[in-house]
Amino acid sequence: MENTNSKIAGIKIPAKLKNILSTHTSLITFIAMLIFLGVITNGAALRIGSLQNLVVAEAVRAFAALGVGMIIITRGIDLSLGQVIGLSACVASSFSQTADYNSALYAGQEFALWVPVVAGITVGALFGLFNGILVAYGNIPPFIATLGSMSIARGFKLIYTQASTLGSLKNEYKVISQGFLGPIPYLLLYVLVAAFVIWVLMNHTKQGKSIYAIGGNAMAAKVSGINVKAQLVRVYLYAGILYGIAGILLSARLGLANPLTGNDMELDAIAAVTVGGISHAGGVGTVGGMMIGLMTLGLINFGMTFLGVNSYFQLLVKGGIIILAVYMDMRKHSRKE
Amino acid sequence: MKKFLVLLAMVSVLFVSCQKKEAAAPEAKVEEKKEEIVIGALIRNTDEQFVADYADVLKGLAADAGVTLKLQDSRGDMAAQLDQMNTLLVQGVKHFVVVANVSEATEDMAKAIHAKGGSAAFSNIQPSVEALKVGPNFFLASSPETVAGTFQAQILDEYFTANPEKMANGDPDAIDAVFIYGQLGHPAQVYRTNAVKQGLIDAGYKLNVVAEDTANWKPSEAQSKMDAWISAYGGEFDVVIANNDGMALGAVESLITNGYMDDPNDPTKDIDGDGLVLSIPVVGVDATQVAVKAMDEKKLLGTVLQDAVGQATTAFELAMMMATEGSAAGKSAWGIAPLTAPIAEAPANDAAIVGQCYLVPFKAVTMSNYKEFMQ
């Protein structure tokens, strides 16, 4: 993956150590933090239960990060993801409530397990397609286009749920997220599969190369024969599908969805991939980076909760780390220029 | 890909190595627990004044009792609250005070805590009946949100009974109301709103909703919403009903600047004798000090005290009883005895778990008693 990276940046760093340090900054940071947390809690924070919690807590965000990470590589952004995930969670939940629950949205009706899954993914895919068309064919800046669709998704969420909570989800639905295979949470398996699929897409397909090329220089990509518009729509669509899955997993994990579900998740996901070295200047970033960024922020969240750090200070620490990550990224790029 | 594989390998190694460590640890843990009492507090969102007060009361109680309080603020995020609960459970915390984000999540929370042999007192946000049925060590220590709405309706009923001419705007046979909601979908928004609407209808009024929208608990948003509504529906409404005091006071400011006063030239004069200097009554919930002061200035008709001290103390005492005595069955907390018969409202409407319900009273703050609430 690093090879792809340096090819795009068009440079080769001579010193081996320097190379390792700069390309693995986020990984090294993550490991250092893991060790630090392990030491100050005498290993308590690294017990299996803790690690399971960490993985479960970050799994839904991982899907969001993979989606928005791809979009940021095309030099785009997606502010709608939190609301789309929330809407998908609400729609999926509405089809998985127990039939005898009086306050169910479709009280008295029993749906097969595939119904909420298909419905949730469809919601995500439709919004992804919508965003993609606005950005690619409408030429609306991604920030504005997705700001609009964020509000639309939020509106749909409130209208669909009638502003109430969709609870009492069936156990067979909740197991999707709450199940374990031995000590390994199902959620971890889904994340590994999704990350692998996106990794193959980004690194071993023509489309992946196009995505990097568009982010690096859209005009050059167009001249070299890439159908930029079609590729952009696809990226947003894929991201939408990932958000749809995230919505399903989130509602299955919580055992409910309500109009607040998914709020602010865009910030967490964008922050995670930024910390993971996905450049907002476009064309640079790896799937591994996205996941490491995610786990780094997750570890910070988890560590501060574990140590009982006041939640207001947690916001300061998180904000500081994001700014630092972007600053480092900008510095790296300005040096290259 | 290399990074990814390294990470994967690392996580797997940690999973395996840590599993062994945990297997060896339990004996040491048991000894630790005897030394100190630890209470976990899972708190919805301390950005809200009431919840912040609640958290402060808990901290004070824990300090006085000399116990360790592990307080986690989830800032309104249900997923974060679950993560925090799991973290505390892993740390060996057993007894909890829970101000949940969502009622519907309480059953799963109760199950997770029950699986570790723990207990929880659900407070402020009502747990579901199913959550209390998880075991006898799960309690309700709260004031049902709907009661706040019902008190708002009572305050308005008294007002319109004494001043029937105040219903003359819009439809003269109906109460033409403007509603300002908190964050849509927030339990307090949903329950308070439904209850005040139902309360007015039950009192025999025809209710006409002229305008309704959220101001997200914020005074400034409420003020601009109100400004817009006055332009659109000026003169067509009889009352402003807000889900909290902050938004009620935002509406009061808007009414004042738009001249909805008995005497626009003198903001201290009550000409029509209804007890207010405003020509339109406004009600809120929370009984914040600013609101009580506004009542003293005859700008706000009424509010409802949600007792942070009462709720937090009741919940804390239940958690302490569980931690020290292992049971709270039949005992009083903060002088409140468990219910003996079901009430109309969930979850205390289920006979099987009424003994686990401790109802902390709400108090209506009216023109006749507000002075008692001034600090």
Chai-1 contact restraints between the chains, C-beta under 6 A:
chainA,res_idxA,chainB,res_idxB,connection_type,confidence,min_distance_angstrom,max_distance_angstrom,comment,restraint_id
A,M1,B,M1,contact,1.0,0.0,6.0,A-B,restraint_1
A,L27,B,K3,contact,1.0,0.0,6.0,A-B,restraint_2
A,L46,B,C18,contact,1.0,0.0,6.0,A-B,restraint_3
A,R47,B,C18,contact,1.0,0.0,6.0,A-B,restraint_4
A,R47,B,E22,contact,1.0,0.0,6.0,A-B,restraint_5
A,I48,B,C18,contact,1.0,0.0,6.0,A-B,restraint_6
A,I48,B,Q19,contact,1.0,0.0,6.0,A-B,restraint_7
A,I48,B,E22,contact,1.0,0.0,6.0,A-B,restraint_8
A,G49,B,V90,contact,1.0,0.0,6.0,A-B,restraint_9
A,S50,B,V90,contact,1.0,0.0,6.0,A-B,restraint_10
A,L51,B,L14,contact,1.0,0.0,6.0,A-B,restraint_11
A,L51,B,F15,contact,1.0,0.0,6.0,A-B,restraint_12
A,N53,B,N86,contact,1.0,0.0,6.0,A-B,restraint_13
A,N53,B,T87,contact,1.0,0.0,6.0,A-B,restraint_14
A,A57,B,D83,contact,1.0,0.0,6.0,A-B,restraint_15
A,L158,B,L184,contact,1.0,0.0,6.0,A-B,restraint_16
A,A163,B,L184,contact,1.0,0.0,6.0,A-B,restraint_17
A,A163,B,G185,contact,1.0,0.0,6.0,A-B,restraint_18
A,T165,B,V102,contact,1.0,0.0,6.0,A-B,restraint_19
A,T165,B,E104,contact,1.0,0.0,6.0,A-B,restraint_20
A,G167,B,E104,contact,1.0,0.0,6.0,A-B,restraint_21
A,L254,B,M78,contact,1.0,0.0,6.0,A-B,restraint_22
A,G255,B,D108,contact,1.0,0.0,6.0,A-B,restraint_23
A,L256,B,E104,contact,1.0,0.0,6.0,A-B,restraint_24
A,L256,B,A105,contact,1.0,0.0,6.0,A-B,restraint_25
A,N258,B,V102,contact,1.0,0.0,6.0,A-B,restraint_26
A,N258,B,G185,contact,1.0,0.0,6.0,A-B,restraint_27
A,P259,B,L184,contact,1.0,0.0,6.0,A-B,restraint_28
A,P259,B,G185,contact,1.0,0.0,6.0,A-B,restraint_29
A,L260,B,G185,contact,1.0,0.0,6.0,A-B,restraint_30
A,G288,B,K3,contact,1.0,0.0,6.0,A-B,restraint_31
A,G288,B,F4,contact,1.0,0.0,6.0,A-B,restraint_32
A,T305,B,Q84,contact,1.0,0.0,6.0,A-B,restraint_33
A,T305,B,T87,contact,1.0,0.0,6.0,A-B,restraint_34
A,F306,B,T87,contact,1.0,0.0,6.0,A-B,restraint_35
A,G308,B,K70,contact,1.0,0.0,6.0,A-B,restraint_36
A,S311,B,D73,contact,1.0,0.0,6.0,A-B,restraint_37
A,S311,B,R75,contact,1.0,0.0,6.0,A-B,restraint_38
